[in-house]
């Protein structure tokens, strides 16, 4: 009997446990039906007003480079200690002096010659004045002789004086006239002689200027502040006219000749219209077109300088079929650039980033967002919309698009093998994009 009771109790307890499990067990959640449609990743179209950057490469070279050439011959007697390759000099500094002694003597000789001619001209002028006085006296004497001759003619007609007295009076008058004519002839000849001496003086003056110019040419001075690029002579060396002495370049600026493809030409600033690059016509939005950055990478370090686009060459490079442009980097400026410019030297290969024109409204998209025919796919309420857009500029991994998009459009960047207008889509949530 006890065994039956135990079995009954076990059955009752089992039933109670089973009922409790059924009553308190949570119901399984109903899973929503899985959404259909292609899973895509999108980027939001955001309008901006970007400035186009044209990137290129080039080699640094001097903006102003001068070859020093001897204009006179002689021995180099003086040379600035800093006149060595890489040496720095200031404007007006004496770099080289050629022996000036022979040129000093030539100039002194011309000066003496001019003084001699001046003395001769003064003598002739004095002689001219003396002859004028003598001519005046001779004229008076001739008038008296003529008066005597007229008087003797009158007396001869009356038989008061003889023929001999009349002849003597006539001869005296003719002699005075002859002397007067001789003086006039001498005065007349003084003019051409004086003109000749004056011409000789002017010629001597020109030769003096030439001698002084040659003397000045014995001193080779720096026309600007800069650096020595090359040294071709040594002290005590004899040089002839036309001998190359070396070359120097100005420290005021350096330039880079970069080459850009023709497709980038429309984005360059029009120098003939804007004048100075970077001048702002719209005061509310500063125009930075024409500015440039010059970047040099070496040993894991990057250095950067500010410059500007100064000119576009008229001839296309025949080898690369690209258009050369010149970017200038001023060596004096604000922001510490003057201190850094010493690092930028001719021959360095650098990257150039030129700020071109600004686009009023553009959308930057990944290159994967654009499809043949300038088509983009838009996710609109989980449906596919196919649009044709205006591609303003193509870069290596992105594009700038214009018309055809609007602010906030969800542009699909996932490849779609068989796109159809209105096909169902599923947009990948933002939080899962970074987990891919």
Helices and strands as residue ranges (DSSP letters): H 2-24, E 38-40, E 42-44, E 47-48, E 51-62, E 65-69, E 74-79, E 88-89, E 94-98, H 101-157, H 163-217, E 219-221, E 226-231, E 238-239, E 244-250, E 253-260, G 262-267, H 271-274, E 291-298, E 301-316, E 323-330, H 337-340, G 341-343, E 349-358, E 362-366, G 367-369, E 375-380, E 383-388, E 391-394, E 398-401, E 410-412, E 425-427, H 430-433
